[in-house]
């Protein structure tokens, strides 16, 4: 792979030191992120939809 196509400056002129700095930052960020995301602990929602609940709730219920 040619180094000419690795990074491209869209506007302005970047010095070789600036390109080296941004390359180092991008490589460090890529190495820091895990390849596999962490597994989710809950597969269902923690809330309920009102249209799926029963129609009656006791008058002393805290859910009302």
Residue pairs with C-beta under 8 A, 6 or more apart in sequence:
6 23
7 19
7 22
7 23
9 19
14 22
57 63
57 64
